[in-house]
Amino acid sequence: MRAFLLALVLLAAWQAYAKLGGIDDFLLPAPTEIATAMFDDAGLLWSDFQVTAAEVLLGILVAIFLGVACALSIHLSQTLRQTVYPLLIASQTIPIVIIAPLLVAWLGYDLAPKLAIIALVCFFPVTVTALDGLRSVDPEVRKLMRTLDASRLEVLRRVELPWALPAIFSGARIAVTVAVIAAVLAEQAGSSRGLGHLILQAIPQFETARAYAAVVILAAFAVVLFSLLTAAERLALPWAHRSQVEGERS
Amino acid sequence: MTAKTVAKPPHREVNGSAEISLHDVARSYAGRNGQVQALDGLSLHVGAGEVVAVVGPSGCGKSTLLELVCGLQSPDRGTVSAGPAVLMPQRDLLLPWACALDNAALPLRIAGMGRDQARDQARPLFEALGLEGFERSRPDELSGGMRQRVAFVRTLMSGKPILALDEPFAGLDALTRQDAQAWLVDALTAQPRTVLLVTHDVEEAVVLADRVVVLSPRPGHQIAALPIALQRPRKRTDPALVALREEALIALGVDR
């Protein structure tokens, strides 16, 4: 409710600035113009949204799978931790716009390069949070498991993986927000469909309001995905949620 | 201390017995300000089925002792030989995502047993400790006393003959602690085990143990041993028990 009020105030300020601030419509359309564009171009936006949404959803799934797999292998192998992990961290400093055209050249104009780009951008937060989760197990619990003669695999299965699940959910929530940006970048690197492509086309055509409408739709999509993940976590990991509440109380 | 030479190299061995033997054990660990000598010259023997309580001032190496017995550490000097031992830590360390019965059955699952069979095997002991009706409760829905009962069932379900109890009731309030001591006595009467109990609470030691061992301040070694030849269950107000408690406190140097 408060978030809604804040959004209203910001929208009103934006509207006032765009209409009274003397700024060109092509630089900054007013919220009312964006709303009009959203209504007028609903069909176009909807069909492009479906393309981008599919890319984002699939990309996130690939990223979570890759991220958890990466975290597990780094966690289980000290060699990988010392060799691969620094490279992974370094790889995150590569601006994706540099390699996006390369990926398009390799993988074509279809879904594959988009998935690759989204997964590349999103797997890292999942890897880092999952790895932290796996390593955050109480050392006393590790001792207890040792006196219960638990094998490495049993410790992983019975303790470390469930222990890391809340962290993996946090990683997935971060991934969702960057996935949307990654999808737009991927589409702009080479695509004939999707909201990223629509934005790229709209700007030189002076359809700025339409481009902003696409951005609003992407933002709303990210917020919905984020909330869905939060709800899914509460359903799937009620124990984690409850102890969080207790932690806040104390 | 370094002048002391030993014929045998320091080692810890697991044998098939239910006994614990430590001979002239020394162990240090890396503390914040360099090496800390936790134990030095500790010798201790616990017979099969015996309940021995170890009391001593804070930081006298009691936890180190238990980890040596459980095989989580090896001595720097001397020998530790003991049968298979399981640790019961001060905090219950129940897995928050698993229900109470599954937490109790954890050692069986680790040993490769299926879920239903493990639950069935854990259930009788679970009920014997007054936990009936709480099988499906998650740990955060249980009181501290009940969580410690679940942790104790888990400890027994490991099937190991030696229990290493590390101040298991220190986190409980006074009344719950007395209750916990009572069910511990009952459970050990029904299922005798060799117990090495580390505690700060001299009364707890005297109520529960066959023998109370007093450790010196760090580096810890044995400075007194008090056999407690009283029938169980014991009354805290029993004059004989009160006298033994006094004796232990004097050995600890806190008799005022």
Contacts between the chains, C-beta under 8 A, distances in Angstrom:
chain1	res1	chain2	res2	distance
A	138	B	93	6.8
A	140	B	89	5.5
A	140	B	91	6.6
A	140	B	93	5.8
A	141	B	93	5.2
A	141	B	95	8.0
A	143	B	67	7.3
A	143	B	70	7.9
A	143	B	72	5.6
A	143	B	87	6.4
A	143	B	89	7.5
A	144	B	87	5.9
A	144	B	89	6.3
A	144	B	93	5.5
A	145	B	110	7.5
A	146	B	70	7.9
A	146	B	72	6.2
A	147	B	70	4.8
A	147	B	71	7.5
A	147	B	72	6.9
A	147	B	85	6.8
A	147	B	86	4.9
A	147	B	87	4.3
A	147	B	158	7.5
A	147	B	164	7.6
A	148	B	86	6.6
A	148	B	106	7.0
A	148	B	107	4.9
A	148	B	110	5.3
A	148	B	158	5.5
A	149	B	110	6.8
A	149	B	111	7.5
A	150	B	110	4.7
A	154	B	110	5.2
A	158	B	95	7.4
A	158	B	106	7.1
A	158	B	109	6.9
A	158	B	110	6.7
A	159	B	95	6.9
A	162	B	95	7.1
A	162	B	97	5.1
A	237	B	97	7.1
A	238	B	138	7.9
A	239	B	96	4.4
A	239	B	97	4.7
A	239	B	138	5.7
A	239	B	140	6.7
A	240	B	96	7.5
A	240	B	97	7.7
A	242	B	138	7.8
A	242	B	140	5.4
A	243	B	96	6.1
A	243	B	140	6.1
A	246	B	140	7.0
